[in-house]
Amino acid sequence: MKIEVKQEHIDKGDRTSPCSCPVALALKEAGLPDPGVTETQIRLDVMNSWRSVQIPDEAAAFVRAFDAGESVQPFTFDLPLEPTHAN
């Protein structure tokens, strides 16, 4: 699945919240349920069960830069939809 992180997501993003960072906002816009994003994984609530997917490298680099307060640009990434494990 192609995910587009837009400038509006960056502008509205919150560095202190895994559920409100620009990547999470882009995932929500793409219709994915209750995403939470860290540097290593994307968590989704699928039918009331948390599923984790490894975050793609380019999205992880974006999250690190955004959280560090660095300047970031809109980008697109492919999200692997196969869950790696349930929590």
C-alpha positions in Angstrom: 0.0 0.0 0.0 1.4 3.4 -1.0 1.3 6.0 1.8 1.8 9.7 1.1 3.1 11.9 3.9 2.0 15.4 2.8 3.0 18.9 4.0 -0.3 19.2 5.9 0.6 16.1 7.9 4.0 17.6 8.7 2.4 20.9 9.7 -0.1 19.2 12.0 2.2 16.5 13.3 3.1 16.2 17.0 6.7 15.1 17.9 5.5 13.9 21.3 2.7 11.5 20.1 3.1 8.3 18.1 -0.5 8.6 17.2 -0.2 12.1 15.8 3.1 12.2 14.0 3.0 13.0 10.3 3.3 9.3 9.3 0.4 8.3 11.6 -1.7 11.1 10.2 -1.0 9.9 6.7 -1.9 6.3 7.7 -5.2 7.6 9.2 -5.9 9.5 5.9 -5.3 6.2 4.0 -8.0 4.6 6.1 -5.8 2.5 8.5 -7.2 2.1 12.0 -5.7 3.9 15.0 -2.1 3.8 13.8 0.8 4.4 16.2 4.3 5.0 14.8 7.7 4.5 16.3 11.2 4.4 14.7 10.9 0.6 14.4 7.2 -0.3 13.9 3.7 0.8 12.9 1.0 -0.5 15.2 -2.6 -0.9 13.9 -5.8 -1.8 15.7 -7.2 -4.6 13.6 -10.6 -5.9 14.9 -9.6 -4.9 18.4 -6.3 -6.7 18.2 -3.0 -4.8 17.9 -0.9 -5.7 14.9 2.7 -4.5 14.4 4.4 -4.0 11.0 8.0 -3.2 10.7 8.4 0.4 9.5 10.1 0.8 6.1 13.6 2.4 6.3 12.6 5.6 4.6 9.7 6.2 7.0 11.9 5.3 10.0 14.5 7.9 8.9 11.7 10.5 8.5 10.4 9.7 12.0 13.9 10.1 13.5 14.5 13.4 11.8 11.0 14.8 12.6 11.3 13.8 16.3 14.7 15.4 16.5 13.3 18.7 15.2 15.1 18.5 11.8 13.6 19.9 8.6 11.6 17.2 6.8 9.9 17.1 3.4 6.8 15.3 2.1 7.5 11.8 0.8 5.8 8.5 -0.2 6.5 5.0 1.0 5.2 1.5 0.5 3.7 -0.1 3.6 3.9 -3.8 3.9 0.5 -5.0 5.1 1.5 -8.4 6.5 1.5 -8.1 10.3 4.7 -9.4 11.9 3.2 -10.2 15.3 0.3 -9.4 17.6 0.7 -7.7 21.0 
